[in-house]
Amino acid sequence: MYTLRQNRWMALLIGVLLVCFSAICLLLQNELAEKLQHKTNMGLNRFGSVNLSVSETAAKTEHIQSASSKTHFQMPLRLQNVNNFKLWKSKTKVAFVGQLPSIPPKAETVLARGQLHANTKPKAVQVEASHRQKQNLQLTPPKTLFFSRTKLLSPSEQAQATWQYNVTAEDVLLLQKIVMAEAEGEPYQGKIAVANVVLNRLRSANFPNTIKKVIYQKHQFSPVANGRFDRVKPNKDCIRAVNEALNGKKAVTDDTYFFLSLKLAQDLTIHHTRTYEKRIGNHTFYK
C-alpha cells in the first residue's frame, strides 16, 4: 500500500490494464458466440428438406428475447443455440418421416392380394364375357330368322338357310302376347312350344308368310277370337320363351303345327285327324 501511495501512476497503469483485459475477454466471448451462431445457420441451410431459414431463427430468437425481457430475464446465447438445434432436429425428423409412405402389414397383404387378383382378372373377365354373350343370345330376339325347307335354323346355322325373314318389333310383341294368351298357366316348355308352332307355320307354305298373318288367321287361335289376346300383357317367362324360340330353341319338332287342350276344346277335329306329337302341361301338340 505504501508503494502504491508513493507511485500513484503504477496504480493507474494497473487499473488501465485490468479494464483492457476485461474488454478483450468480452470481445472474445461475443466473437465466439457469433461464430457458433454462424455455424448453426450454415448447418440449417445445408439440409434442403428442413423448412427452417435464418429469418425464422431470428424471429424465434426475437420472440424468446422479447419474452425474456418481459420477465426481466435474459437468456444466454448458448442456451438459445441449443434450443434452435433441438428445434431443427425435431423438424428434420418429422420432415424425413413424412416423406416415407407408411404401409401397415395388413395393407401390404391386401395390396399383394389385389395384384394377384389383377393378374388373374383377364381370364375371369373373358369367361364371364363369353357366358354373358351366350345369355344375351338367348334373351335378345334376333333381327332375322333363317329357314330351310324343313326347319327353323339358329343364327349360327344361317349358311344352310334357303330363305330368311326380317323380324320387327311388332312381330316380337305379337308372339309374346299369343304365348301369354295361350299358355299363361302352362309350364315354361309349353310356352316355348306355342312359340314354336307359330314359327313352324311361318316357315310352312300351307300358312301365311308373316307372323302377324299367322296369328290373326281365322279360326286358328281361340284367344284372338274371344278378345283375350288384346287384353293380356306378357310376363317375364313369356318374353324369355319367345326370345329363346326365336333364337332356335325347340320344345316340339319343326313339323308341329297344331295344339289344343283336350279338357277345354269343343272341336276335336285336330285330335282325330292329326298325328300326335307330345303333351306338355294341359296342351297336346300335333303334326
C-alpha positions as CSV (number, residue, x, y, z in Angstrom):
1,M,0.0,0.0,0.0
2,Y,2.9,2.3,0.8
3,T,4.4,1.6,-2.6
4,L,1.1,2.3,-4.3
5,R,0.7,5.6,-2.4
6,Q,4.2,6.6,-3.4
7,N,3.7,5.5,-7.0
8,R,0.2,6.6,-8.0
9,W,1.0,6.2,-11.6
10,M,1.5,2.5,-11.1
11,A,-2.0,2.1,-9.7
12,L,-3.4,3.9,-12.7
13,L,-1.5,1.7,-15.0
14,I,-2.7,-1.5,-13.3
15,G,-6.3,-0.2,-13.5
16,V,-6.0,0.5,-17.2
17,L,-4.6,-3.0,-17.8
18,L,-7.5,-4.6,-15.9
19,V,-10.0,-2.6,-17.9
20,C,-8.4,-3.6,-21.2
21,F,-8.2,-7.2,-20.2
22,S,-11.9,-7.2,-19.3
23,A,-12.8,-5.6,-22.6
24,I,-10.7,-8.1,-24.6
25,C,-12.5,-11.0,-22.7
26,L,-15.9,-9.6,-23.6
27,L,-15.0,-9.1,-27.2
28,L,-13.6,-12.7,-27.5
29,Q,-16.8,-14.1,-25.9
30,N,-19.0,-12.2,-28.3
31,E,-16.9,-13.3,-31.3
32,L,-17.1,-16.9,-30.3
33,A,-20.9,-16.7,-29.9
34,E,-21.2,-15.1,-33.4
35,K,-19.1,-17.9,-34.9
36,L,-21.2,-20.6,-33.2
37,Q,-24.4,-18.9,-34.4
38,H,-23.0,-18.6,-37.9
39,K,-22.1,-22.4,-38.0
40,T,-25.6,-23.3,-36.8
41,N,-27.2,-21.2,-39.6
42,M,-24.9,-22.8,-42.1
43,G,-25.9,-26.3,-40.9
44,L,-29.6,-25.4,-41.2
45,N,-29.2,-24.1,-44.8
46,R,-27.3,-27.3,-45.8
47,F,-30.5,-29.5,-45.3
48,G,-33.0,-28.5,-48.0
49,S,-35.8,-30.6,-46.6
50,V,-35.9,-28.6,-43.4
51,N,-38.1,-25.5,-43.7
52,L,-36.2,-23.5,-41.1
53,S,-34.5,-20.4,-42.5
54,V,-32.2,-17.8,-40.9
55,S,-35.1,-15.4,-40.8
56,E,-37.3,-17.9,-38.9
57,T,-34.4,-18.5,-36.5
58,A,-34.0,-14.8,-36.0
59,A,-37.7,-14.4,-35.5
60,K,-37.8,-17.2,-32.9
61,T,-34.7,-15.6,-31.2
62,E,-36.5,-12.2,-31.2
63,H,-39.6,-13.9,-29.7
64,I,-37.6,-15.5,-27.0
65,Q,-35.7,-12.3,-26.2
66,S,-39.0,-10.3,-26.0
67,A,-40.4,-12.9,-23.7
68,S,-37.3,-12.8,-21.6
69,S,-37.4,-9.0,-21.4
70,K,-41.0,-9.1,-20.2
71,T,-39.9,-11.4,-17.3
72,H,-36.7,-9.3,-16.8
73,F,-34.6,-12.4,-17.6
74,Q,-32.1,-12.5,-20.5
75,M,-31.4,-16.0,-21.9
76,P,-27.7,-16.7,-22.5
77,L,-26.7,-17.1,-26.2
78,R,-25.5,-20.7,-25.8
79,L,-28.9,-21.7,-24.4
80,Q,-30.6,-20.1,-27.5
81,N,-28.4,-22.0,-29.8
82,V,-29.1,-25.3,-28.0
83,N,-32.8,-24.7,-28.3
84,N,-32.5,-23.9,-32.0
85,F,-30.6,-27.1,-32.6
86,K,-33.2,-29.1,-30.8
87,L,-36.0,-27.4,-32.9
88,W,-34.0,-28.2,-36.1
89,K,-33.5,-31.8,-35.1
90,S,-37.2,-32.4,-34.3
91,K,-38.3,-30.7,-37.6
92,T,-35.8,-32.7,-39.6
93,K,-37.1,-35.9,-38.1
94,V,-40.7,-35.0,-39.0
95,A,-39.7,-34.0,-42.5
96,F,-37.9,-37.2,-43.3
97,V,-40.5,-39.4,-41.7
98,G,-43.3,-37.6,-43.6
99,Q,-41.6,-38.3,-46.9
100,L,-41.7,-42.1,-46.4
101,P,-45.1,-43.8,-47.2
102,S,-46.3,-45.8,-44.3
103,I,-47.9,-49.2,-45.3
104,P,-49.3,-51.3,-42.5
105,P,-48.8,-55.0,-42.7
106,K,-52.5,-55.7,-43.4
107,A,-52.4,-53.1,-46.2
108,E,-49.4,-54.9,-47.7
109,T,-51.3,-58.2,-47.6
110,V,-54.3,-56.6,-49.3
111,L,-52.1,-55.0,-51.9
112,A,-50.5,-58.3,-52.7
113,R,-53.9,-60.0,-53.0
114,G,-55.0,-57.2,-55.2
115,Q,-52.0,-57.6,-57.5
116,L,-52.7,-61.4,-57.7
117,H,-56.3,-60.7,-58.5
118,A,-55.3,-58.2,-61.2
119,N,-53.1,-60.8,-62.8
120,T,-55.9,-63.4,-62.9
121,K,-58.7,-61.0,-63.8
122,P,-58.4,-61.1,-67.6
123,K,-59.2,-64.8,-67.8
124,A,-62.2,-64.5,-65.5
125,V,-63.4,-61.5,-67.5
126,Q,-63.1,-63.5,-70.7
127,V,-65.1,-66.4,-69.3
128,E,-67.8,-64.1,-67.9
129,A,-68.0,-62.1,-71.2
130,S,-68.5,-65.3,-73.2
131,H,-71.1,-66.5,-70.7
132,R,-73.0,-63.2,-71.0
133,Q,-72.8,-63.3,-74.7
134,K,-74.5,-66.7,-74.7
135,Q,-77.1,-65.5,-72.3
136,N,-77.7,-62.3,-74.4
137,L,-78.1,-64.6,-77.5
138,Q,-80.9,-66.4,-75.8
139,L,-82.6,-63.4,-74.1
140,T,-82.4,-61.0,-77.1
141,P,-84.7,-61.5,-80.1
142,P,-82.7,-61.7,-83.4
143,K,-83.4,-59.3,-86.2
144,T,-83.5,-62.0,-88.9
145,L,-84.9,-65.6,-88.9
146,F,-83.2,-68.2,-91.1
147,F,-85.2,-71.1,-92.5
148,S,-84.5,-74.2,-94.5
149,R,-87.3,-76.1,-96.3
150,T,-88.0,-78.2,-93.3
151,K,-86.9,-76.3,-90.1
152,L,-86.0,-73.1,-88.4
153,L,-82.3,-72.6,-88.2
154,S,-80.3,-71.0,-85.4
155,P,-78.3,-67.8,-86.1
156,S,-75.1,-70.0,-86.2
157,E,-76.7,-72.2,-89.0
158,Q,-77.6,-69.3,-91.3
159,A,-75.3,-70.6,-94.0
160,Q,-77.8,-73.5,-94.6
161,A,-80.8,-71.2,-95.0
162,T,-82.9,-71.2,-98.1
163,W,-84.8,-68.1,-97.1
164,Q,-84.9,-65.5,-94.3
165,Y,-87.5,-63.4,-92.5
166,N,-86.9,-60.0,-91.0
167,V,-88.3,-59.8,-87.5
168,T,-89.9,-56.5,-86.5
169,A,-90.7,-55.2,-83.0
170,E,-94.4,-55.8,-83.7
171,D,-93.7,-59.4,-84.6
172,V,-91.9,-60.0,-81.3
173,L,-94.8,-58.3,-79.3
174,L,-97.5,-60.4,-81.1
175,L,-95.6,-63.6,-80.4
176,Q,-95.2,-62.7,-76.7
177,K,-99.0,-61.9,-76.5
178,I,-100.1,-65.1,-78.2
179,V,-97.8,-67.2,-75.9
180,M,-99.2,-65.3,-72.8
181,A,-102.8,-65.7,-74.0
182,E,-102.5,-69.4,-74.9
183,A,-100.0,-70.7,-72.2
184,E,-100.0,-68.3,-69.3
185,G,-100.6,-71.2,-66.8
186,E,-98.6,-73.7,-68.7
187,P,-95.0,-74.9,-67.9
188,Y,-92.1,-73.0,-69.4
189,Q,-91.5,-75.7,-72.1
190,G,-95.2,-75.3,-73.0
191,K,-94.7,-71.6,-73.6
192,I,-91.7,-72.3,-75.9
193,A,-93.8,-75.0,-77.7
194,V,-96.6,-72.5,-78.5
195,A,-94.0,-70.0,-80.0
196,N,-92.5,-73.0,-82.0
197,V,-95.9,-73.7,-83.5
198,V,-96.3,-70.1,-84.7
199,L,-92.8,-70.1,-86.2
200,N,-93.4,-73.5,-87.8
201,R,-96.4,-72.2,-89.5
202,L,-94.5,-69.2,-90.7
203,R,-92.0,-71.5,-92.4
204,S,-94.6,-73.7,-93.9
205,A,-96.1,-72.9,-97.3
206,N,-99.5,-74.0,-96.1
207,F,-99.8,-71.0,-93.8
208,P,-99.4,-67.2,-94.2
209,N,-95.9,-65.7,-94.7
210,T,-95.8,-63.2,-91.8
211,I,-96.1,-63.7,-88.0
212,K,-99.0,-61.2,-87.8
213,K,-101.0,-63.0,-90.5
214,V,-100.3,-66.4,-88.9
215,I,-101.6,-65.2,-85.5
216,Y,-104.7,-63.4,-87.0
217,Q,-105.6,-66.2,-89.4
218,K,-109.3,-67.0,-88.8
219,H,-110.4,-70.0,-86.7
220,Q,-106.8,-70.8,-85.6
221,F,-106.2,-69.3,-82.1
222,S,-109.2,-69.0,-79.8
223,P,-107.8,-66.1,-77.7
224,V,-107.7,-63.9,-80.8
225,A,-111.4,-64.8,-81.5
226,N,-112.6,-64.2,-77.9
227,G,-110.6,-61.0,-77.3
228,R,-108.2,-62.3,-74.6
229,F,-105.3,-61.8,-77.0
230,D,-105.8,-58.0,-77.0
231,R,-106.1,-57.8,-73.2
232,V,-103.1,-59.7,-72.0
233,K,-99.7,-58.2,-71.1
234,P,-96.7,-60.7,-71.5
235,N,-94.9,-61.7,-68.3
236,K,-91.2,-62.4,-68.0
237,D,-91.5,-66.1,-68.7
238,C,-93.4,-65.5,-71.9
239,I,-90.9,-62.8,-73.1
240,R,-88.0,-65.1,-72.4
241,A,-89.7,-68.1,-74.0
242,V,-90.3,-66.1,-77.2
243,N,-86.8,-64.9,-77.3
244,E,-85.4,-68.4,-76.9
245,A,-87.7,-69.8,-79.6
246,L,-86.6,-67.0,-82.0
247,N,-83.0,-68.0,-81.3
248,G,-83.7,-71.6,-82.3
249,K,-84.7,-73.3,-79.0
250,K,-87.4,-76.0,-79.7
251,A,-89.7,-77.8,-77.4
252,V,-91.5,-79.6,-80.3
253,T,-90.4,-80.8,-83.7
254,D,-90.3,-78.5,-86.7
255,D,-93.3,-80.2,-88.3
256,T,-95.6,-79.5,-85.4
257,Y,-98.4,-77.1,-86.4
258,F,-101.3,-77.6,-84.0
259,F,-102.1,-77.8,-80.3
260,L,-105.2,-77.8,-78.2
261,S,-106.4,-78.5,-74.6
262,L,-108.5,-81.7,-74.6
263,K,-110.3,-80.5,-71.5
264,L,-111.4,-77.2,-72.9
265,A,-111.6,-77.7,-76.7
266,Q,-115.1,-78.0,-78.2
267,D,-113.9,-79.1,-81.6
268,L,-111.7,-82.2,-81.5
269,T,-111.2,-82.5,-85.3
270,I,-107.5,-81.9,-84.9
271,H,-107.2,-84.6,-82.3
272,H,-108.9,-87.2,-84.6
273,T,-107.2,-86.1,-87.9
274,R,-103.6,-85.1,-86.9
275,T,-100.6,-87.1,-85.8
276,Y,-99.9,-86.9,-82.1
277,E,-96.5,-85.3,-81.2
278,K,-96.4,-84.8,-77.4
279,R,-98.2,-83.4,-74.4
280,I,-96.8,-80.5,-72.3
281,G,-99.0,-79.5,-69.4
282,N,-102.6,-79.2,-70.5
283,H,-101.7,-78.8,-74.2
284,T,-101.4,-81.7,-76.6
285,F,-99.4,-81.0,-79.8
286,Y,-99.9,-82.5,-83.2
287,K,-98.2,-82.6,-86.6
